[in-house]
Amino acid sequence: MEGAPAPPATSRFPSAVRRHYDTSHLRRRVVLDECIALPCKLDCDPGKLGHYHCPYCPEILPHESAFVSHARERHSKAAMVRHHHSVI
């Protein structure tokens, strides 16, 4: 599987790293058949901050709904968007 590289998480305060991860990344996760996709905050593609990297192909999708549609239509993957422990 492909995907975005995880940036190194360094902090003298592990709880701050966890809080940032939960509020900035995990709350916008998309659960696929066999993996969880998180929004990428790196400048991989100008103008697409908070984009998603497809783990099945090199495609970069600009937002959550485009990523979910792509996973379902191009790769026949079940995808659920998870916001604050609720399923959409």
CNS distance restraints for C-alpha pairs under 8 A (distance, minus, plus):
assign (resid   1 and name CA) (resid  55 and name CA) 5.14 0.50 0.50
assign (resid   1 and name CA) (resid  56 and name CA) 5.60 0.50 0.50
assign (resid   1 and name CA) (resid  57 and name CA) 7.86 0.50 0.50
assign (resid   2 and name CA) (resid  54 and name CA) 7.09 0.50 0.50
assign (resid   2 and name CA) (resid  55 and name CA) 4.47 0.50 0.50
assign (resid   2 and name CA) (resid  56 and name CA) 6.04 0.50 0.50
assign (resid   2 and name CA) (resid  57 and name CA) 6.61 0.50 0.50
assign (resid   2 and name CA) (resid  58 and name CA) 7.12 0.50 0.50
assign (resid   3 and name CA) (resid  53 and name CA) 5.23 0.50 0.50
assign (resid   3 and name CA) (resid  54 and name CA) 5.98 0.50 0.50
assign (resid   3 and name CA) (resid  55 and name CA) 4.66 0.50 0.50
assign (resid   3 and name CA) (resid  56 and name CA) 7.86 0.50 0.50
assign (resid   3 and name CA) (resid  58 and name CA) 7.71 0.50 0.50
assign (resid   4 and name CA) (resid  40 and name CA) 6.88 0.50 0.50
assign (resid   4 and name CA) (resid  53 and name CA) 5.87 0.50 0.50
assign (resid   9 and name CA) (resid  17 and name CA) 7.05 0.50 0.50
assign (resid  10 and name CA) (resid  17 and name CA) 7.68 0.50 0.50
assign (resid  11 and name CA) (resid  16 and name CA) 7.65 0.50 0.50
assign (resid  11 and name CA) (resid  17 and name CA) 6.64 0.50 0.50
assign (resid  13 and name CA) (resid  17 and name CA) 6.75 0.50 0.50
assign (resid  14 and name CA) (resid  18 and name CA) 6.26 0.50 0.50
assign (resid  15 and name CA) (resid  19 and name CA) 6.08 0.50 0.50
assign (resid  16 and name CA) (resid  20 and name CA) 6.10 0.50 0.50
assign (resid  17 and name CA) (resid  21 and name CA) 6.09 0.50 0.50
assign (resid  18 and name CA) (resid  22 and name CA) 6.10 0.50 0.50
assign (resid  19 and name CA) (resid  23 and name CA) 6.12 0.50 0.50
assign (resid  20 and name CA) (resid  24 and name CA) 5.58 0.50 0.50
assign (resid  20 and name CA) (resid  25 and name CA) 7.57 0.50 0.50
assign (resid  21 and name CA) (resid  25 and name CA) 5.21 0.50 0.50
assign (resid  21 and name CA) (resid  26 and name CA) 6.12 0.50 0.50
assign (resid  22 and name CA) (resid  26 and name CA) 4.82 0.50 0.50
assign (resid  22 and name CA) (resid  27 and name CA) 6.10 0.50 0.50
assign (resid  23 and name CA) (resid  27 and name CA) 5.92 0.50 0.50
assign (resid  24 and name CA) (resid  28 and name CA) 7.54 0.50 0.50
assign (resid  25 and name CA) (resid  29 and name CA) 6.75 0.50 0.50
assign (resid  25 and name CA) (resid  38 and name CA) 5.89 0.50 0.50
assign (resid  25 and name CA) (resid  39 and name CA) 6.11 0.50 0.50
assign (resid  26 and name CA) (resid  38 and name CA) 6.51 0.50 0.50
assign (resid  27 and name CA) (resid  82 and name CA) 6.66 0.50 0.50
assign (resid  27 and name CA) (resid  83 and name CA) 5.15 0.50 0.50
assign (resid  27 and name CA) (resid  84 and name CA) 5.58 0.50 0.50
assign (resid  27 and name CA) (resid  85 and name CA) 7.88 0.50 0.50
assign (resid  28 and name CA) (resid  38 and name CA) 6.50 0.50 0.50
assign (resid  28 and name CA) (resid  39 and name CA) 6.65 0.50 0.50
assign (resid  28 and name CA) (resid  64 and name CA) 7.99 0.50 0.50
assign (resid  28 and name CA) (resid  81 and name CA) 7.37 0.50 0.50
assign (resid  28 and name CA) (resid  82 and name CA) 6.35 0.50 0.50
assign (resid  28 and name CA) (resid  83 and name CA) 5.92 0.50 0.50
assign (resid  29 and name CA) (resid  36 and name CA) 6.48 0.50 0.50
assign (resid  29 and name CA) (resid  37 and name CA) 5.63 0.50 0.50
assign (resid  29 and name CA) (resid  38 and name CA) 4.74 0.50 0.50
assign (resid  29 and name CA) (resid  39 and name CA) 6.88 0.50 0.50
assign (resid  29 and name CA) (resid  81 and name CA) 6.40 0.50 0.50
assign (resid  29 and name CA) (resid  82 and name CA) 5.70 0.50 0.50
assign (resid  29 and name CA) (resid  83 and name CA) 7.37 0.50 0.50
assign (resid  30 and name CA) (resid  36 and name CA) 5.75 0.50 0.50
assign (resid  30 and name CA) (resid  37 and name CA) 5.14 0.50 0.50
assign (resid  30 and name CA) (resid  38 and name CA) 6.55 0.50 0.50
assign (resid  30 and name CA) (resid  64 and name CA) 7.72 0.50 0.50
assign (resid  30 and name CA) (resid  68 and name CA) 7.54 0.50 0.50
assign (resid  30 and name CA) (resid  79 and name CA) 6.50 0.50 0.50
assign (resid  30 and name CA) (resid  80 and name CA) 5.67 0.50 0.50
assign (resid  30 and name CA) (resid  81 and name CA) 4.60 0.50 0.50
assign (resid  30 and name CA) (resid  82 and name CA) 6.00 0.50 0.50
assign (resid  31 and name CA) (resid  35 and name CA) 6.25 0.50 0.50
assign (resid  31 and name CA) (resid  36 and name CA) 4.56 0.50 0.50
assign (resid  31 and name CA) (resid  37 and name CA) 6.37 0.50 0.50
assign (resid  31 and name CA) (resid  79 and name CA) 5.54 0.50 0.50
assign (resid  31 and name CA) (resid  80 and name CA) 5.14 0.50 0.50
assign (resid  31 and name CA) (resid  81 and name CA) 6.35 0.50 0.50
assign (resid  31 and name CA) (resid  82 and name CA) 7.18 0.50 0.50
assign (resid  32 and name CA) (resid  36 and name CA) 5.82 0.50 0.50
assign (resid  32 and name CA) (resid  37 and name CA) 7.32 0.50 0.50
assign (resid  32 and name CA) (resid  71 and name CA) 7.99 0.50 0.50
assign (resid  32 and name CA) (resid  77 and name CA) 6.43 0.50 0.50
assign (resid  32 and name CA) (resid  78 and name CA) 5.68 0.50 0.50
assign (resid  32 and name CA) (resid  79 and name CA) 4.55 0.50 0.50
assign (resid  32 and name CA) (resid  80 and name CA) 6.62 0.50 0.50
assign (resid  33 and name CA) (resid  77 and name CA) 6.03 0.50 0.50
assign (resid  33 and name CA) (resid  78 and name CA) 5.60 0.50 0.50
assign (resid  33 and name CA) (resid  79 and name CA) 6.82 0.50 0.50
assign (resid  37 and name CA) (resid  52 and name CA) 7.20 0.50 0.50
assign (resid  37 and name CA) (resid  53 and name CA) 7.77 0.50 0.50
assign (resid  37 and name CA) (resid  54 and name CA) 7.99 0.50 0.50
assign (resid  37 and name CA) (resid  55 and name CA) 7.86 0.50 0.50
assign (resid  38 and name CA) (resid  52 and name CA) 6.80 0.50 0.50
assign (resid  39 and name CA) (resid  50 and name CA) 5.06 0.50 0.50
assign (resid  39 and name CA) (resid  51 and name CA) 5.41 0.50 0.50
assign (resid  39 and name CA) (resid  52 and name CA) 5.06 0.50 0.50
assign (resid  39 and name CA) (resid  53 and name CA) 7.87 0.50 0.50
assign (resid  39 and name CA) (resid  64 and name CA) 7.95 0.50 0.50
assign (resid  40 and name CA) (resid  49 and name CA) 7.02 0.50 0.50
assign (resid  40 and name CA) (resid  50 and name CA) 5.07 0.50 0.50
assign (resid  40 and name CA) (resid  51 and name CA) 5.36 0.50 0.50
assign (resid  40 and name CA) (resid  52 and name CA) 5.75 0.50 0.50
assign (resid  40 and name CA) (resid  53 and name CA) 7.32 0.50 0.50
assign (resid  41 and name CA) (resid  49 and name CA) 5.53 0.50 0.50
assign (resid  41 and name CA) (resid  50 and name CA) 4.95 0.50 0.50
assign (resid  41 and name CA) (resid  51 and name CA) 7.13 0.50 0.50
assign (resid  42 and name CA) (resid  49 and name CA) 6.81 0.50 0.50
assign (resid  42 and name CA) (resid  50 and name CA) 7.78 0.50 0.50
assign (resid  43 and name CA) (resid  48 and name CA) 7.59 0.50 0.50
assign (resid  43 and name CA) (resid  49 and name CA) 6.48 0.50 0.50
assign (resid  44 and name CA) (resid  48 and name CA) 7.88 0.50 0.50
assign (resid  45 and name CA) (resid  49 and name CA) 7.58 0.50 0.50
assign (resid  45 and name CA) (resid  60 and name CA) 7.89 0.50 0.50
assign (resid  48 and name CA) (resid  61 and name CA) 7.98 0.50 0.50
assign (resid  48 and name CA) (resid  62 and name CA) 5.25 0.50 0.50
assign (resid  48 and name CA) (resid  63 and name CA) 7.83 0.50 0.50
assign (resid  49 and name CA) (resid  62 and name CA) 7.67 0.50 0.50
assign (resid  50 and name CA) (resid  62 and name CA) 7.32 0.50 0.50
assign (resid  50 and name CA) (resid  63 and name CA) 6.95 0.50 0.50
assign (resid  51 and name CA) (resid  60 and name CA) 6.82 0.50 0.50
assign (resid  51 and name CA) (resid  61 and name CA) 5.69 0.50 0.50
assign (resid  51 and name CA) (resid  62 and name CA) 4.58 0.50 0.50
assign (resid  51 and name CA) (resid  63 and name CA) 5.26 0.50 0.50
assign (resid  51 and name CA) (resid  64 and name CA) 7.37 0.50 0.50
assign (resid  52 and name CA) (resid  60 and name CA) 5.74 0.50 0.50
assign (resid  52 and name CA) (resid  61 and name CA) 5.19 0.50 0.50
assign (resid  52 and name CA) (resid  62 and name CA) 6.55 0.50 0.50
assign (resid  52 and name CA) (resid  63 and name CA) 6.62 0.50 0.50
assign (resid  52 and name CA) (resid  64 and name CA) 7.05 0.50 0.50
assign (resid  52 and name CA) (resid  67 and name CA) 6.43 0.50 0.50
assign (resid  53 and name CA) (resid  58 and name CA) 7.20 0.50 0.50
assign (resid  53 and name CA) (resid  59 and name CA) 6.23 0.50 0.50
assign (resid  53 and name CA) (resid  60 and name CA) 4.64 0.50 0.50
assign (resid  53 and name CA) (resid  61 and name CA) 6.40 0.50 0.50
assign (resid  54 and name CA) (resid  58 and name CA) 6.35 0.50 0.50
assign (resid  54 and name CA) (resid  59 and name CA) 5.57 0.50 0.50
assign (resid  54 and name CA) (resid  60 and name CA) 6.21 0.50 0.50
assign (resid  54 and name CA) (resid  61 and name CA) 7.46 0.50 0.50
assign (resid  54 and name CA) (resid  67 and name CA) 7.34 0.50 0.50
assign (resid  54 and name CA) (resid  71 and name CA) 7.53 0.50 0.50
assign (resid  56 and name CA) (resid  75 and name CA) 7.54 0.50 0.50
assign (resid  61 and name CA) (resid  66 and name CA) 5.99 0.50 0.50
assign (resid  61 and name CA) (resid  67 and name CA) 5.39 0.50 0.50
assign (resid  62 and name CA) (resid  66 and name CA) 6.79 0.50 0.50
assign (resid  62 and name CA) (resid  67 and name CA) 7.54 0.50 0.50
assign (resid  63 and name CA) (resid  67 and name CA) 6.31 0.50 0.50
assign (resid  64 and name CA) (resid  68 and name CA) 6.21 0.50 0.50
assign (resid  65 and name CA) (resid  69 and name CA) 6.16 0.50 0.50
assign (resid  66 and name CA) (resid  70 and name CA) 6.02 0.50 0.50
assign (resid  67 and name CA) (resid  71 and name CA) 6.14 0.50 0.50
assign (resid  68 and name CA) (resid  72 and name CA) 6.23 0.50 0.50
assign (resid  68 and name CA) (resid  79 and name CA) 5.98 0.50 0.50
assign (resid  68 and name CA) (resid  80 and name CA) 7.68 0.50 0.50
assign (resid  68 and name CA) (resid  81 and name CA) 7.82 0.50 0.50
assign (resid  69 and name CA) (resid  73 and name CA) 5.87 0.50 0.50
assign (resid  70 and name CA) (resid  74 and name CA) 5.44 0.50 0.50
assign (resid  70 and name CA) (resid  75 and name CA) 7.24 0.50 0.50
assign (resid  71 and name CA) (resid  75 and name CA) 5.21 0.50 0.50
assign (resid  71 and name CA) (resid  76 and name CA) 6.37 0.50 0.50
assign (resid  71 and name CA) (resid  77 and name CA) 5.42 0.50 0.50
assign (resid  71 and name CA) (resid  78 and name CA) 7.42 0.50 0.50
assign (resid  71 and name CA) (resid  79 and name CA) 6.96 0.50 0.50
assign (resid  72 and name CA) (resid  76 and name CA) 4.60 0.50 0.50
assign (resid  72 and name CA) (resid  77 and name CA) 4.80 0.50 0.50
assign (resid  72 and name CA) (resid  78 and name CA) 6.04 0.50 0.50
assign (resid  72 and name CA) (resid  79 and name CA) 6.77 0.50 0.50
assign (resid  73 and name CA) (resid  77 and name CA) 7.76 0.50 0.50
assign (resid  80 and name CA) (resid  87 and name CA) 6.62 0.50 0.50
assign (resid  80 and name CA) (resid  88 and name CA) 6.63 0.50 0.50
assign (resid  81 and name CA) (resid  87 and name CA) 6.14 0.50 0.50
assign (resid  81 and name CA) (resid  88 and name CA) 5.70 0.50 0.50
assign (resid  82 and name CA) (resid  86 and name CA) 5.67 0.50 0.50
assign (resid  82 and name CA) (resid  87 and name CA) 5.20 0.50 0.50
assign (resid  82 and name CA) (resid  88 and name CA) 6.68 0.50 0.50
assign (resid  83 and name CA) (resid  87 and name CA) 6.86 0.50 0.50
assign (resid  83 and name CA) (resid  88 and name CA) 7.85 0.50 0.50
